[in-house]
Amino acid sequence: MLNFVSAGHLRPGMVLARDIYGIDPATSKVVLLKEGQKLSKAIIEKMINMDLSGVYITGDGNFDRECQVVDNSTKKRSVR
């Protein structure tokens, strides 16, 4: 199952469902984190400091369903 979770609701142990890219104008896209990466507290703090609005997480419903409620404009900004 694929769930979009806002950055403020990410928890250690969640697993990324998609790669996260950083954009370097000189070299184009660079993968920062790979799909399948298990999130730690330090990784979550870095993502929040990078102003990521959220990420796609794999899951089977083991986390609070409220954290999935994110509007479409936020989803679009997070995957650019």
N, C-alpha and C positions, 0 to 999 in steps of 0.2 A: 504494500500500500504506500502511496506517495502523498505526503502532507506538507503544505506550506506552513512554516512556523515563524512567527515574527521573532526578531533577534532577542527581544526582552523575555521571551518565553522558552528559549533554548535551555536545555539541561544537559549536564554531563552524562555521557552514555548514549545520547541520541546519535544516529548514524546518518551521514549525508547521503542523499539520493541522487545528487548531481554534483559535478565539479563546480568549484568556485574559482572564478578568474579575477585577476587583477590586471589592470590595463596600464601598460607602460607605453607612452606615446612613441618612444624610440624603437621598441621591439615588438609592438602589438600585444596580443593576449599572452598571459602567462598563467598557468594553473597554480593556484595558491593551495587548494586542498582538493583531493581526489574523492570521487564517489566512493562510498564505503568507509570513509574516515569516521572513526568514532570521536565524538566531541568531548573535549575536556574543558574544565573551567577556564584554563588559560586560552584555549582556542576561542571559546565563546567571548571572552573579554576582548580579544583582538578583533573579532568580527564586529562587535559593538563599537569599538574604537574606530573601525574603518567605515562606520555609518551604514553598514549593511542593514536593510530593513528586515530581512529574513532569508531563510533558505529552505530548500526542499529536503525533507527528512523521510527516511523509510520508517515504517512502523506498523505495528499490528494493534494499535489502540492502547498501548501501554502508557500513554500520557494524556493529560487533561485535554479534552476536546475543545475547550474554550480557547486554547492557544492557537487553534487553526483558523480562527475568524480574522481574516485579513482582507481588506478591500482590494479590488482589482488594480487600482492605481499603484498601491504599494507592491503588489506582485510584479507589475511591469517594471517598476524602478529597481527591484531587487535582482532581476535577471538580465539587466543591460550589461 
